[in-house]
Amino acid sequence: MEEYRAVRNAIVEAVLENFQEEDKEVVEKAAEKIADRVMDAVSENYRSITEIHQIVAAIREGHRVQIAYFDPDEDEDVMVVKACW
């Protein structure tokens, strides 16, 4: 979740850096809305670096891991659990 917040904060900072407007409050609200919309768009398929490391560690330890993901070439459903790794 820490990485998620870092990405969201980076989006907000990028917006704030690129808009020089007298009403800073308006720009900050717009930056927050943009960040929320971007993070909502990616959140369903978002895997943080920490989550990826945890998945890899579990597999290396011999645990069977199933991860839901979407492949538009193969699936009609949005998220489908695939075979274990």
Secondary structure, DSSP 8 states (H G I E B T S, - for coil): -HHHHHHHHHHHHHHHHH---S-HHHHHHHHHHHHHHHHHHHHTT---HHHHHHHHHHHHTT-----EE--TTT-SSSSEE----
